[in-house]
Amino acid sequence: MASSLSSPVILQILPALQQGGVERGTLEMAQAITQAGGKALVASSGGRLVPMLRSLGAEHITLPDCGSRNPAHIWQNARMLARILDQHNVALVHARSRIPAWTARMACRRTRTAFVTTWHGVHANTMPGKKLYNSVLASGDRVIAISAHIGRMLHKDYNVPATRLRVIPRGADIAQFSLHAVSGQRMHQLAEQWAVPAGSAIILMPGRLTAWKGQALVLQALAQLEAGLPDRPWHCVFAGSDKADGRYVRELTQLASSLGLDDRIRFAGHCEDMPAAMALATMVLVPSLRPEPFGRVVVEAQAMCRPVIVSHHGAAVETVENGVTGLSVPPNNVAALADAMLAILSAPAASRAHMGAAARQAVVAHYTTEAMQHATLGVYDELLGTRLAPAFLHTKNEAAPFQDHGLAG
C-alpha cells in the first residue's frame, strides 16, 4: 500500500548519524518533512545524533553495517530495507552516500519505490572500477547536486541529463548564524578558552584538520603576514579536530614553530559553538587546496557578516563575489593569501563591516537552510505528486528553529 499523498512516508538513508555535513542535511530534511505533514524516517547504523533526530519528530531505523562495503552486508541490508519500505508504506527513499545508495537502489527497484540521490562530495574516479562505484549517486530518479560545480561534473562525467538533475545548494541557518543571536557571554567564554588576548584580531580557520583544507598553506602565509605586520596584535585559531592519532596537528605545530609563529597560533580542537567563534573573528579562511563541493562554512561565516578568504575554485566561485562578499585568491598561493589577509587586517572597520553586510545579504537571498529544505521538498513533490513544499512554506515560521550547535562539518 502506498503512502497517502497528503502525508507521504519518506526515508533517508546514510551510513551513520554521528557528525558532519551529510548528517546535518539529513536532520534538516527530516525536520522539513515533518513540518510539511509527511512522516520522516532515517535508516542508518545509528550514532550520537539519533536522539536529536527523534526530537524533530522523525523515526530512526537501525540498519546494521549500513556503510560496510562487504557485498554480503549490502545484499542483506537491501533485503531488510525492502521489507522496511513495505512495512512502513514508504513512498520515496533519499540516499546520501554511496554504499547506502547501492542498498537503497536495490530495495527501491524491488519495491518500485521512488529513488532520490544527493551527491555531496568530490569522489575521484581515476582508479579502475571507481566510476562504477560512484555512479549509483548519479542513478536516482532525481539527482541532487549541492552546487553548480557538482552539477556540471555530474552532467559531464556521469551523463546525468537536465531532466533528472537538480542543483540545490546547501545553506546556512540564518537564525542561528546571526550576530544578533550570539551573546557577549558566549564570545567571552570562547575567547578565554582560546587564550586570545583582548584586542587581538582573530583570524579563524574552521574545519577538520586535514592536509587538503590548507592549514599548512595558512601557516606559510601567516609567516609572511608576520613579517609585514610584526607589531600588529593578531592570532590565528584553527578550530577543528584532528584524526585520533593527532599526527597532523603535531606536524602543523612543528611547522608553526619553525616559522616563528608559536605565540600567534592556537589549535583549538573541535568547537562546540561555531556562531560565537565566527562572531569573534576578524576574518574567516577557507583556502582549500582542492575544489570544495560546496563549503557550508563559507556561507555560515558570510551569514555572520564576516569577510571570508577562499580559494578561487569549486563552489567557492559561486558563493563568494571577489571584493564584494569576500576575497578569492588563486589556490595554493602563499603570497596571494598573505596579501588578502593583510588587506582585510589593514582595511578600516567600516569597510570590513560593509563587506560583511553584503555577504549576509547574499546568503539570505540564495543560501539559507530553509531554501534548501523547500527546494528538496519540491523534488519529492515532482516524483510523488504531493504538495509538501507549499505546506512547508506555510508552517516553517511557526516551528522552532533547528538548533545544531557544534555540528559544523
N, C-alpha and C positions, 0 to 999 in steps of 0.2 A: 504494500500500500504506500503510495507516495505521500509526501508531506503536504499539509494544507498550504495553498498559495498565500493565505493571509499570515501564516506563521510557519515558514519552512524551517526544517532542521538542517543546519549547515555545520559540517565537521571540518575543522582544520587539523592538519597532521604535520608534525615536526619531530626531530629526534628526542628532544627533552625540553623541559621548562626550567632552565637554570638562569642564564643571564645573557643578554645580547640583543642586537637589533631585531633579529628574526623573532625572538621571544616577545619583545615589546610590541612588534607589529601584530603578533598573534593575539595578545591580550587586548590591544586596541580594537581589533576587529571583533573579538568576542564581545566586547562592550557594545560596539555599534550594532551588531546583530541583535543582541538582547534588547537594546533601546528601541530598535526598529520593529520589535514584535516577533522576531524569529527566535529559534532555540539554538544556542551556541554549544557545540561540543568540540572538545580538543582531545586528540589522541596523541600520546607521547609515552616515553618510558618514565615520565614523572620528573620531579625536581622541586626546587625551593619556591617556585612561583605558582605552584598548584593552589595553595590557599588564596593567593591574590586572584587567580582566575575564578575560583568559586565565589569570591566576594563580589565579583562582577555579574553574577547570576548565570555563569556558564558551568558546564559539567565536564569533568576530566575523566577520560577513559584510558586506563593503563594498557599500553601495548608493549610487551617486553621486548627488549633489544631492538627498539624502533629504529635506531641508527646503525645497526650492525650490517656489515657488508657480506656476511655469511649468506650465501644463496638459500640455504635451508631456512634461516630465520626470515628472510624476505618472503619466501613462499608460504611459510607458516603464518606470518603476520597478515599476508594478503588474504588467506582463507579466513582468519579471525576477523579481519576488517570487513570482509564481505558479509559475514554474519552480523556484525555490528550495524552495518548500513541497513540491512533488512530489519533488524530488531528495533532500530530507532527511527525507521522511515526517513532516512537521510536523503535529502534532495540534491545536495551538492557537496563535493569534497574539495577543499583548497589545500594543496600541498606546497610547502615552502622550502624543501630540502631534497636532495637527490635520492637518497635511499628511501625515505618515506614516500617520495613521489613514485618510485617504482612499485612499492607496496600498494599505494593508492590507485595507480593506473590499472593494475591487475584486478583489484577489487571492484573498481568502477566499471570496468569492461564486463565483469561477471554479472554485476547487478544493474547495468545500464544507468549508472548514476552520472550526473554532470561532473566534470573534472576541470578544475582551475589550478594553474601553477603560478607561482611568483619566482622570478629569477632575481635573487638578492645579491649575489656575489659576482666576482670575476673568476670563472672556472676555466683554467687552462685546458686546451685541447690538443697539445702538441704530442703527448705520449700516445702510443697505439691503443686504441680502444677507449681513450678518454672522451672523445667527442660523442661516441655512442652512449657512454655512461652519463654524460651531461645532458644528452638530448631529451631525456624524459621531462626536463623542466621546460622544454620547448614544445611539448606534445599535448598540452591542455586544450580543452575546448575553447578556453580563453587563456592567453599567456600574458601575465602582468610583468612589465619591466619597471624597475624602480627609478629609472631616469631615461632621458632620451639617448644618452650614451649607451646604456644597456640595450635599449630598443633597437638602435642601429646595428649593434653587434648581433642580436637575435635575428634580425632580418637578413643580414649579410652572411653570417656563418651557419645559421640553422634554418634559413629559408622560411621563417615564420611570416605568413602574409599579414597584411594590414587588417584583414577580416578577423583574424584571431588575436592580434597583438594590441595590447592596451598599455600605454605609458601612464603610470600613476606614481608620482614621486612620493617618497616618504616625507614626513612632516614633523614639525616641532609643536609641542603642546604650548601654545602661546599664553595660556593662563598660568602654567607652571613656570615657563621660561619668560619671565617678565620682571623688570626691575621693581615694579610695584609689589610683587609677590614675595620678595626676599627681604627679610628683616635685617636690621643692623646687627642684631644679636647673632644671627646665623653667620653673617660675614665676619664678625669679630671672633667667634669661636673658631672658624676655619683659618683665619689669619694667624691666630695663636697656635693652632695645630701645626701649621706650616712653618712657624717661627720666622715669619717675614716681618722685618722692622716696619714700624709705622712710617708712612710717607714714601715707601719704596714702590716704584712702578712694578706691576706683576705681569710678566709675560707667561701666559698659560698655554701649555701643550697638553690637551686632554687625549685620552685613548690608551689602549693597552700598549705595553712596551714590546714592540716587535720591529725588526730592522726596517721593513718596507714602509713603516709610518714616518721614518725620517728623523728619529731622535738624534742620531749621530750627526746628521747634517745640521740640525739645530745647534748642537754644541759647537761645531766648527764656525757657524755663523755668529754665535754669541761671542766667540773669541775675537772675531773681527769687530763686533759691536763694542766690546770692552776696550779695544784699542782706540776706537773712535770716541767713546764716552767714558773715560776712566773714572770720572768723578761723579757721574750721574747715579743716583740710588735706584737700582733695578734688581729684580730677582726673577729667575725663570723656574716655574713649577711644572714638573712632569707629573700629571695626575692620571695614573693608570697602573694596572697591575702587571707584573712580570709572570713568566711561567714559574711553576713550582720550584724549579731548581735555582731560580734567581740569578742565572748566569748572565743574562743580558744586562740587568741593572748593574752588575759588578763591572761589566765591560764599559758601560756608559760612565760609571763613577770613576774608573781609571782614566778614561778619555778626558772627562771634565777636569780631573786633577792635573793631567799632563798639559792641559790648555790654560791652567791657572784660574779655573773657574770655581774652585771649591766653595768659596763664600757666596757665590752668586746662584747656586743651583740647589733645588730641593726635589728629591724623589719622594713624592707624597703617597705613592701606592694608590689603591682603589679609593675613589672619592664617593662618599655617600650623598653628597649634596652638590650636584653639578650646577644648578642655578646660582647658588651662593658663590661657587668657585668662579663662574663667569662674571658675576657681579663685581668681584674683587679685581678682575683682570683689566689691565690697560689694553691688551690685545690678546687674541687667541690664534694659535698657529696650527695649521693642518697642512704641512708641506710633504704630503705623501710622495714616495718615490715611484709608486705605481698608480695608475688611474683609479680613483675611487669610484665604485659603482653608484654611490650617492653621497655619502658623508653626512649623516644626520647631525653630527656635532657642529658642522659648519652653520647650518640653519638655526640650530639651538643657540649658538653664540650670536648670530645675527639677531635672533629674536630678543636677546638680552642687550641689544644696542651696542655690541662690542665690535670694533674693527677686527676683521679676520685677514690672515695672510694664508693663501692657498697656493698649491702648485697648479699651473695652468694646463691641466689635462683632466680627462674623465668628466664626471658630473660637476666638478667644481666650476667648470666653464659655464655651466647653466645657472648655478646658484650664486655666483659672485660676479658682479659687474665691476671690472677693474677701475679703481679710482672713484667709484660711486658707492658701492655697498661693501667694499673691501679692497684688498690688493691681491693681485695674481702675479706670480713670478714663475720663470722657467723652472721646470722640475730639476731637482738635484743640482742647483746652482747656489753655491755658498755665498758668493758676493751679492747676488741679487736678493737673497733672503736677508742678509745683513743690512743691505741698503733699505729694504722695505721696513724692517724693524726700526731702523734709525729714523726713517721718515715719520713713522707713527709716534715714536717717543718724542721727536722734535716738534711735532705739529702742535698748534695751540689746542687747548682743551675744547674750545668751541668747534674746531674743525673735526676733531675725533667724534664729538657729540653729533655733528651733522651727518657724518658717515654712518654712525650707529643708528641714527633715526631713519636714514634711507634704507639701511639693511633690514630693520624691523618691518618697515612698510612693505618691502619686497616679500618678506616671509609671510606676513599677514595676507598678502594678495595671492601668493602662489604655493606656499609650502607649510600648510598647517596640518596637524593631525586630523582635524575634522574634515578637511578637504580630501585627504587620503581615505578616510573612512567612508565618506559619501560616495566617492568615485568607485571604490571597491564594491560597495553595496550595489552600485549601478551595474557593475559587471555581473553580479549574481542575478540581478533583475533581467539582464539580457537573456540569460540562459533559462531562467525559471518562469519568466512572465509575471514576476511579482512586482511589488511597489515598495521595496524596503528603503530605497534611497529617499523618496519623499517623506516617508514616515520618520526616518532618522532626522531629517531637517526639522520636522515638526516637534520632535521630542528632545533634541540634543540640548537646548537651552534650559530645559527643566531638570536635566540629570546632573548629578555631581561630577565634577571633572575627574578624569582618570589620573590618579597620583602614582608615580613610579620613581620616587627619589632613589638614586643610586643604581639605576638600571641602564645607564647610558652605555651604548655599545660602540 
